[in-house]
Amino acid sequence: MTFNKNKNMKLGLGTAALGRPQYINVRVEDCDNSNLETFRKESFQVLEEAYNSGVRYFDTAPGYGLAEELVLEWLQTKNDSSIKIATKWGYTYTANFDPNAKIHEVKEHSLAKLNEQWNFSKQLLPHLKVYQIHSATLETGVLENKGVLEQLAILKKEHRLKIGITTSGTNQVEVIRKALDVTINEERLFDVFQVTYNFLDQSLLTISDELIRENKSIVIKEALANGRIFSNKNYPHYNKMYSFLEQLALKHNVGTDAIALQYCLQTISKSTVLSGASNSKQLQENLKVNSFSLSSLEIEKLKSFKVSPEVYWPERKQLQWN
Ligand SMILES: NC(=O)c1ccc[n+]([C@@H]2O[C@H](COP(=O)([O-])OP(=O)(O)OC[C@H]3O[C@@H](n4cnc5c(N)ncnc54)[C@H](OP(=O)(O)O)[C@@H]3O)[C@@H](O)[C@H]2O)c1
């Protein structure tokens, strides 16, 4: 099942980098936090440009600083029922836009947090179509929390929402498998799976066919491996991958970001891939994904750069909030 009605637009826009100046990435330089109003205006402009380019699926979360509020404000300038908003619950943003903050977000998968965050997010209705557990894990026990699951089933029915989970980490396939089995009143609860997938972490491929067979929606996040797909001297073990990506980028007249996004679109059929652009320039580069396709040989070569989740995730954990 896909989200964007426009067949030529397969990207959705993620708002993680639009709601907080600091975000997990490979940037070396710190970003400027001094003018939040300018930051907000620029982020608003990215939403607007994405919309004008045909994007209709927008992913947000209360954990993304001012993102949910910004999406709400932006929606009020629109009158278009084709806009679909996905949000989440389970993380609270705690950094207060302080560049030196030690803790940026706090996870809590309780019924109280669900109720508290829903109270704000419900303002996104009727555009709100997808409601997700932010980073479901086995450790928080959220997939066994009867109170939470029943409340999600109520929201699903009352507001015709699709209920989803987002997953990260070495055991994301195990978490997806467990979520697939969750039923409330003999009905499967989860319809949408927002997963990490790129040519470095291909673990999704072990379960994507099953998800597609079950008519679940797949939304791909971290398609650029948080920036690790861009040539970077701190990752010399990816040098072969970098030179192949640069060769492909030159051939297709796009950036390596578009190559990585296209890889996801072509290898997971009917998926929605999230652009994580933090500014207009990046968005325009990401949108070039619509201008070309990769050959099967090129896809096979990209697949050969796979690393195991046990290598991928510790490297991801070392990334800083910059
Ligand atoms: N549910 C979850 O737990 C979860 C976790 C992560 C993401 N997400 C969702 O998925 C979306 C996308 O994921 P993501 O942003 O984390 O990862 P990503 O797409 O792998 O990486 C995005 C980063 O790549 C860089 N970038 C993008 N386009 C670029 C370009 N053309 N040139 C140079 N750099 C470029 C930017 O970094 P700089 O800003 O440093 O330039 C941007 O922040 C998020 O917005 C969010 O909606 C959800």
Ligand as a Chemical Component Dictionary entry (heavy atoms), coordinates in Angstrom:
data_LIG
# 
_chem_comp.id                   LIG 
_chem_comp.type                 NON-POLYMER 
_chem_comp.pdbx_formal_charge   0 
_chem_comp.three_letter_code    LIG 
# 
loop_
_chem_comp_atom.comp_id 
_chem_comp_atom.atom_id 
_chem_comp_atom.alt_atom_id 
_chem_comp_atom.type_symbol 
_chem_comp_atom.charge 
_chem_comp_atom.model_Cartn_x 
_chem_comp_atom.model_Cartn_y 
_chem_comp_atom.model_Cartn_z 
_chem_comp_atom.pdbx_ordinal 
LIG N1  N1  N 0  11.092 6.750  14.055 1  
LIG C1  C1  C 0  12.313 7.003  14.277 2  
LIG O1  O1  O 0  12.864 6.574  15.267 3  
LIG C2  C2  C 0  13.055 7.804  13.264 4  
LIG C3  C3  C 0  14.440 7.874  13.339 5  
LIG C4  C4  C 0  15.091 8.578  12.362 6  
LIG C5  C5  C 0  14.370 9.187  11.357 7  
LIG N2  N2  N 1  13.020 9.112  11.289 8  
LIG C6  C6  C 0  12.234 9.779  10.200 9  
LIG O2  O2  O 0  12.866 9.572  8.962  10 
LIG C7  C7  C 0  13.229 10.822 8.358  11 
LIG C8  C8  C 0  14.526 10.659 7.580  12 
LIG O3  O3  O 0  15.550 10.092 8.397  13 
LIG P1  P1  P 0  16.868 10.819 8.863  14 
LIG O4  O4  O 0  16.764 12.243 8.518  15 
LIG O5  O5  O -1 17.159 10.481 10.264 16 
LIG O6  O6  O 0  18.019 10.103 8.090  17 
LIG P2  P2  P 0  18.654 10.199 6.636  18 
LIG O7  O7  O 0  17.614 10.454 5.613  19 
LIG O8  O8  O 0  19.472 8.972  6.525  20 
LIG O9  O9  O 0  19.675 11.416 6.746  21 
LIG C9  C9  C 0  19.254 12.732 6.618  22 
LIG C10 C10 C 0  20.453 13.668 6.707  23 
LIG O10 O10 O 0  21.221 13.532 5.536  24 
LIG C11 C11 C 0  21.763 14.803 5.191  25 
LIG N3  N3  N 0  21.342 15.126 3.815  26 
LIG C12 C12 C 0  20.150 14.921 3.229  27 
LIG N4  N4  N 0  20.177 15.311 1.943  28 
LIG C13 C13 C 0  21.411 15.789 1.700  29 
LIG C14 C14 C 0  22.072 16.331 0.591  30 
LIG N5  N5  N 0  21.469 16.462 -0.591 31 
LIG N6  N6  N 0  23.347 16.720 0.716  32 
LIG C15 C15 C 0  23.987 16.597 1.902  33 
LIG N7  N7  N 0  23.430 16.075 3.013  34 
LIG C16 C16 C 0  22.149 15.670 2.910  35 
LIG C17 C17 C 0  21.253 15.819 6.184  36 
LIG O11 O11 O 0  22.238 15.988 7.184  37 
LIG P3  P3  P 0  22.734 17.473 7.632  38 
LIG O12 O12 O 0  21.529 18.134 8.182  39 
LIG O13 O13 O 0  23.794 17.183 8.633  40 
LIG O14 O14 O 0  23.249 18.163 6.420  41 
LIG C18 C18 C 0  20.042 15.108 6.768  42 
LIG O15 O15 O 0  19.781 15.498 8.117  43 
LIG C19 C19 C 0  13.274 11.798 9.538  44 
LIG O16 O16 O 0  13.066 13.131 9.174  45 
LIG C20 C20 C 0  12.140 11.282 10.404 46 
LIG O17 O17 O 0  10.887 11.771 9.930  47 
LIG C21 C21 C 0  12.356 8.426  12.240 48 
# 
loop_
_chem_comp_bond.comp_id 
_chem_comp_bond.atom_id_1 
_chem_comp_bond.atom_id_2 
_chem_comp_bond.value_order 
_chem_comp_bond.pdbx_ordinal 
LIG N1  C1  SING 1  
LIG C1  O1  DOUB 2  
LIG C1  C2  SING 3  
LIG C2  C3  SING 4  
LIG C2  C21 DOUB 5  
LIG C3  C4  DOUB 6  
LIG C4  C5  SING 7  
LIG C5  N2  DOUB 8  
LIG N2  C6  SING 9  
LIG N2  C21 SING 10 
LIG C6  O2  SING 11 
LIG C6  C20 SING 12 
LIG O2  C7  SING 13 
LIG C7  C8  SING 14 
LIG C7  C19 SING 15 
LIG C8  O3  SING 16 
LIG O3  P1  SING 17 
LIG P1  O4  DOUB 18 
LIG P1  O5  SING 19 
LIG P1  O6  SING 20 
LIG O6  P2  SING 21 
LIG P2  O7  DOUB 22 
LIG P2  O8  SING 23 
LIG P2  O9  SING 24 
LIG O9  C9  SING 25 
LIG C9  C10 SING 26 
LIG C10 O10 SING 27 
LIG C10 C18 SING 28 
LIG O10 C11 SING 29 
LIG C11 N3  SING 30 
LIG C11 C17 SING 31 
LIG N3  C12 SING 32 
LIG N3  C16 SING 33 
LIG C12 N4  DOUB 34 
LIG N4  C13 SING 35 
LIG C13 C14 SING 36 
LIG C13 C16 DOUB 37 
LIG C14 N5  SING 38 
LIG C14 N6  DOUB 39 
LIG N6  C15 SING 40 
LIG C15 N7  DOUB 41 
LIG N7  C16 SING 42 
LIG C17 O11 SING 43 
LIG C17 C18 SING 44 
LIG O11 P3  SING 45 
LIG P3  O12 DOUB 46 
LIG P3  O13 SING 47 
LIG P3  O14 SING 48 
LIG C18 O15 SING 49 
LIG C19 O16 SING 50 
LIG C19 C20 SING 51 
LIG C20 O17 SING 52 
# 
